[in-house]
Amino acid sequence: MRSFTAEKMYDGFPGYEVKSAGTATSARTPFTQEHIDWADMIFVVEQEHGQILREMFGEALDGKSVICLQISDVYRYMEPALIDELKAALGGIY
């Protein structure tokens, strides 16, 4: 729920469009090639997710910024501590 929380937090943020997707096949919205085509920057919450994307999509990621936020999977959707972590991790970007 980390990515989905980030999507909700930054939906409508001036100058940006956001979407969330997961790397697991059981994800609410699985990550696809269409996400790569759509995105200028791709954020992952764990290093492992970036590795999974590189394994799944390889050269399709060339030229894309893939940024790891390094946020552990210990939070619930919209949990205040998660919101604080996301703001801190994205503070230099947004």
PyMOL CGO cylinders between C-alpha atoms (Angstrom):
from pymol import cmd
from pymol.cgo import CYLINDER

trace = [
    CYLINDER, 0.00, 0.00, 0.00, 3.06, 2.26, -0.03, 0.3, 1, 1, 1, 1, 1, 1,
    CYLINDER, 3.06, 2.26, -0.03, 2.79, 3.11, -3.72, 0.3, 1, 1, 1, 1, 1, 1,
    CYLINDER, 2.79, 3.11, -3.72, -0.97, 3.52, -3.54, 0.3, 1, 1, 1, 1, 1, 1,
    CYLINDER, -0.97, 3.52, -3.54, -0.56, 5.88, -0.57, 0.3, 1, 1, 1, 1, 1, 1,
    CYLINDER, -0.56, 5.88, -0.57, 1.99, 7.93, -2.53, 0.3, 1, 1, 1, 1, 1, 1,
    CYLINDER, 1.99, 7.93, -2.53, -0.38, 8.05, -5.51, 0.3, 1, 1, 1, 1, 1, 1,
    CYLINDER, -0.38, 8.05, -5.51, -3.20, 9.39, -3.33, 0.3, 1, 1, 1, 1, 1, 1,
    CYLINDER, -3.20, 9.39, -3.33, -0.90, 11.89, -1.61, 0.3, 1, 1, 1, 1, 1, 1,
    CYLINDER, -0.90, 11.89, -1.61, 0.37, 13.39, -4.86, 0.3, 1, 1, 1, 1, 1, 1,
    CYLINDER, 0.37, 13.39, -4.86, -2.70, 13.03, -7.07, 0.3, 1, 1, 1, 1, 1, 1,
    CYLINDER, -2.70, 13.03, -7.07, -3.44, 16.51, -8.40, 0.3, 1, 1, 1, 1, 1, 1,
    CYLINDER, -3.44, 16.51, -8.40, -0.02, 17.86, -7.35, 0.3, 1, 1, 1, 1, 1, 1,
    CYLINDER, -0.02, 17.86, -7.35, 0.71, 20.80, -9.69, 0.3, 1, 1, 1, 1, 1, 1,
    CYLINDER, 0.71, 20.80, -9.69, 2.95, 19.86, -12.60, 0.3, 1, 1, 1, 1, 1, 1,
    CYLINDER, 2.95, 19.86, -12.60, 2.87, 16.11, -11.98, 0.3, 1, 1, 1, 1, 1, 1,
    CYLINDER, 2.87, 16.11, -11.98, 0.75, 13.12, -12.91, 0.3, 1, 1, 1, 1, 1, 1,
    CYLINDER, 0.75, 13.12, -12.91, 1.04, 10.02, -10.73, 0.3, 1, 1, 1, 1, 1, 1,
    CYLINDER, 1.04, 10.02, -10.73, 0.09, 6.37, -11.00, 0.3, 1, 1, 1, 1, 1, 1,
    CYLINDER, 0.09, 6.37, -11.00, 0.92, 3.45, -8.77, 0.3, 1, 1, 1, 1, 1, 1,
    CYLINDER, 0.92, 3.45, -8.77, 1.53, -0.18, -9.64, 0.3, 1, 1, 1, 1, 1, 1,
    CYLINDER, 1.53, -0.18, -9.64, 3.08, -3.19, -7.99, 0.3, 1, 1, 1, 1, 1, 1,
    CYLINDER, 3.08, -3.19, -7.99, 5.71, -5.70, -9.02, 0.3, 1, 1, 1, 1, 1, 1,
    CYLINDER, 5.71, -5.70, -9.02, 3.79, -8.72, -7.68, 0.3, 1, 1, 1, 1, 1, 1,
    CYLINDER, 3.79, -8.72, -7.68, 1.30, -10.50, -9.92, 0.3, 1, 1, 1, 1, 1, 1,
    CYLINDER, 1.30, -10.50, -9.92, -1.18, -10.17, -7.06, 0.3, 1, 1, 1, 1, 1, 1,
    CYLINDER, -1.18, -10.17, -7.06, -0.79, -6.37, -6.99, 0.3, 1, 1, 1, 1, 1, 1,
    CYLINDER, -0.79, -6.37, -6.99, -3.91, -4.21, -7.10, 0.3, 1, 1, 1, 1, 1, 1,
    CYLINDER, -3.91, -4.21, -7.10, -2.49, -2.80, -10.35, 0.3, 1, 1, 1, 1, 1, 1,
    CYLINDER, -2.49, -2.80, -10.35, 0.42, -4.84, -11.78, 0.3, 1, 1, 1, 1, 1, 1,
    CYLINDER, 0.42, -4.84, -11.78, 3.27, -2.86, -13.38, 0.3, 1, 1, 1, 1, 1, 1,
    CYLINDER, 3.27, -2.86, -13.38, 3.25, -3.10, -17.18, 0.3, 1, 1, 1, 1, 1, 1,
    CYLINDER, 3.25, -3.10, -17.18, 5.10, -1.84, -20.24, 0.3, 1, 1, 1, 1, 1, 1,
    CYLINDER, 5.10, -1.84, -20.24, 2.44, 0.86, -20.53, 0.3, 1, 1, 1, 1, 1, 1,
    CYLINDER, 2.44, 0.86, -20.53, 3.64, 2.31, -17.21, 0.3, 1, 1, 1, 1, 1, 1,
    CYLINDER, 3.64, 2.31, -17.21, 7.18, 2.54, -18.61, 0.3, 1, 1, 1, 1, 1, 1,
    CYLINDER, 7.18, 2.54, -18.61, 5.94, 4.22, -21.77, 0.3, 1, 1, 1, 1, 1, 1,
    CYLINDER, 5.94, 4.22, -21.77, 3.86, 6.70, -19.74, 0.3, 1, 1, 1, 1, 1, 1,
    CYLINDER, 3.86, 6.70, -19.74, 6.40, 7.61, -17.04, 0.3, 1, 1, 1, 1, 1, 1,
    CYLINDER, 6.40, 7.61, -17.04, 9.26, 10.07, -17.05, 0.3, 1, 1, 1, 1, 1, 1,
    CYLINDER, 9.26, 10.07, -17.05, 10.39, 8.88, -13.61, 0.3, 1, 1, 1, 1, 1, 1,
    CYLINDER, 10.39, 8.88, -13.61, 9.69, 5.57, -11.89, 0.3, 1, 1, 1, 1, 1, 1,
    CYLINDER, 9.69, 5.57, -11.89, 9.84, 5.30, -8.12, 0.3, 1, 1, 1, 1, 1, 1,
    CYLINDER, 9.84, 5.30, -8.12, 10.21, 1.99, -6.34, 0.3, 1, 1, 1, 1, 1, 1,
    CYLINDER, 10.21, 1.99, -6.34, 9.91, 1.62, -2.59, 0.3, 1, 1, 1, 1, 1, 1,
    CYLINDER, 9.91, 1.62, -2.59, 12.48, -1.18, -2.20, 0.3, 1, 1, 1, 1, 1, 1,
    CYLINDER, 12.48, -1.18, -2.20, 15.70, -1.99, -4.05, 0.3, 1, 1, 1, 1, 1, 1,
    CYLINDER, 15.70, -1.99, -4.05, 14.27, -5.43, -4.86, 0.3, 1, 1, 1, 1, 1, 1,
    CYLINDER, 14.27, -5.43, -4.86, 11.42, -3.83, -6.81, 0.3, 1, 1, 1, 1, 1, 1,
    CYLINDER, 11.42, -3.83, -6.81, 13.90, -2.03, -9.06, 0.3, 1, 1, 1, 1, 1, 1,
    CYLINDER, 13.90, -2.03, -9.06, 15.70, -5.33, -9.68, 0.3, 1, 1, 1, 1, 1, 1,
    CYLINDER, 15.70, -5.33, -9.68, 12.40, -7.04, -10.52, 0.3, 1, 1, 1, 1, 1, 1,
    CYLINDER, 12.40, -7.04, -10.52, 11.55, -4.30, -13.02, 0.3, 1, 1, 1, 1, 1, 1,
    CYLINDER, 11.55, -4.30, -13.02, 14.97, -4.63, -14.65, 0.3, 1, 1, 1, 1, 1, 1,
    CYLINDER, 14.97, -4.63, -14.65, 14.53, -8.40, -14.91, 0.3, 1, 1, 1, 1, 1, 1,
    CYLINDER, 14.53, -8.40, -14.91, 11.02, -8.07, -16.35, 0.3, 1, 1, 1, 1, 1, 1,
    CYLINDER, 11.02, -8.07, -16.35, 11.54, -5.12, -18.70, 0.3, 1, 1, 1, 1, 1, 1,
    CYLINDER, 11.54, -5.12, -18.70, 15.30, -4.87, -19.31, 0.3, 1, 1, 1, 1, 1, 1,
    CYLINDER, 15.30, -4.87, -19.31, 16.18, -2.39, -22.02, 0.3, 1, 1, 1, 1, 1, 1,
    CYLINDER, 16.18, -2.39, -22.02, 12.70, -0.86, -21.98, 0.3, 1, 1, 1, 1, 1, 1,
    CYLINDER, 12.70, -0.86, -21.98, 13.88, 1.00, -18.86, 0.3, 1, 1, 1, 1, 1, 1,
    CYLINDER, 13.88, 1.00, -18.86, 16.86, 2.55, -20.66, 0.3, 1, 1, 1, 1, 1, 1,
    CYLINDER, 16.86, 2.55, -20.66, 16.64, 6.33, -20.39, 0.3, 1, 1, 1, 1, 1, 1,
    CYLINDER, 16.64, 6.33, -20.39, 14.15, 6.20, -17.52, 0.3, 1, 1, 1, 1, 1, 1,
    CYLINDER, 14.15, 6.20, -17.52, 15.00, 7.38, -14.03, 0.3, 1, 1, 1, 1, 1, 1,
    CYLINDER, 15.00, 7.38, -14.03, 14.29, 4.57, -11.57, 0.3, 1, 1, 1, 1, 1, 1,
    CYLINDER, 14.29, 4.57, -11.57, 14.54, 5.96, -8.05, 0.3, 1, 1, 1, 1, 1, 1,
    CYLINDER, 14.54, 5.96, -8.05, 14.44, 3.80, -4.92, 0.3, 1, 1, 1, 1, 1, 1,
    CYLINDER, 14.44, 3.80, -4.92, 12.76, 5.39, -1.89, 0.3, 1, 1, 1, 1, 1, 1,
    CYLINDER, 12.76, 5.39, -1.89, 13.87, 2.59, 0.49, 0.3, 1, 1, 1, 1, 1, 1,
    CYLINDER, 13.87, 2.59, 0.49, 10.66, 2.37, 2.54, 0.3, 1, 1, 1, 1, 1, 1,
    CYLINDER, 10.66, 2.37, 2.54, 10.00, -0.88, 4.38, 0.3, 1, 1, 1, 1, 1, 1,
    CYLINDER, 10.00, -0.88, 4.38, 6.74, -2.78, 3.97, 0.3, 1, 1, 1, 1, 1, 1,
    CYLINDER, 6.74, -2.78, 3.97, 5.53, -2.24, 7.54, 0.3, 1, 1, 1, 1, 1, 1,
    CYLINDER, 5.53, -2.24, 7.54, 2.77, 0.30, 6.98, 0.3, 1, 1, 1, 1, 1, 1,
    CYLINDER, 2.77, 0.30, 6.98, -0.95, 0.35, 6.29, 0.3, 1, 1, 1, 1, 1, 1,
    CYLINDER, -0.95, 0.35, 6.29, -2.59, 2.45, 3.58, 0.3, 1, 1, 1, 1, 1, 1,
    CYLINDER, -2.59, 2.45, 3.58, -2.43, 6.17, 4.43, 0.3, 1, 1, 1, 1, 1, 1,
    CYLINDER, -2.43, 6.17, 4.43, -0.82, 5.49, 7.82, 0.3, 1, 1, 1, 1, 1, 1,
    CYLINDER, -0.82, 5.49, 7.82, 0.56, 8.79, 9.15, 0.3, 1, 1, 1, 1, 1, 1,
    CYLINDER, 0.56, 8.79, 9.15, 4.05, 7.34, 9.67, 0.3, 1, 1, 1, 1, 1, 1,
    CYLINDER, 4.05, 7.34, 9.67, 4.08, 6.17, 6.03, 0.3, 1, 1, 1, 1, 1, 1,
    CYLINDER, 4.08, 6.17, 6.03, 3.00, 9.59, 4.86, 0.3, 1, 1, 1, 1, 1, 1,
    CYLINDER, 3.00, 9.59, 4.86, 5.88, 11.10, 6.85, 0.3, 1, 1, 1, 1, 1, 1,
    CYLINDER, 5.88, 11.10, 6.85, 8.35, 8.62, 5.30, 0.3, 1, 1, 1, 1, 1, 1,
    CYLINDER, 8.35, 8.62, 5.30, 7.09, 9.35, 1.80, 0.3, 1, 1, 1, 1, 1, 1,
    CYLINDER, 7.09, 9.35, 1.80, 7.32, 13.11, 2.32, 0.3, 1, 1, 1, 1, 1, 1,
    CYLINDER, 7.32, 13.11, 2.32, 10.86, 12.75, 3.63, 0.3, 1, 1, 1, 1, 1, 1,
    CYLINDER, 10.86, 12.75, 3.63, 11.93, 10.45, 0.77, 0.3, 1, 1, 1, 1, 1, 1,
    CYLINDER, 11.93, 10.45, 0.77, 10.32, 12.61, -1.90, 0.3, 1, 1, 1, 1, 1, 1,
    CYLINDER, 10.32, 12.61, -1.90, 11.22, 15.95, -0.32, 0.3, 1, 1, 1, 1, 1, 1,
    CYLINDER, 11.22, 15.95, -0.32, 14.18, 16.58, -2.58, 0.3, 1, 1, 1, 1, 1, 1,
    CYLINDER, 14.18, 16.58, -2.58, 12.15, 15.73, -5.66, 0.3, 1, 1, 1, 1, 1, 1,
    CYLINDER, 12.15, 15.73, -5.66, 8.79, 17.44, -5.09, 0.3, 1, 1, 1, 1, 1, 1,
]
cmd.load_cgo(trace, "trace")
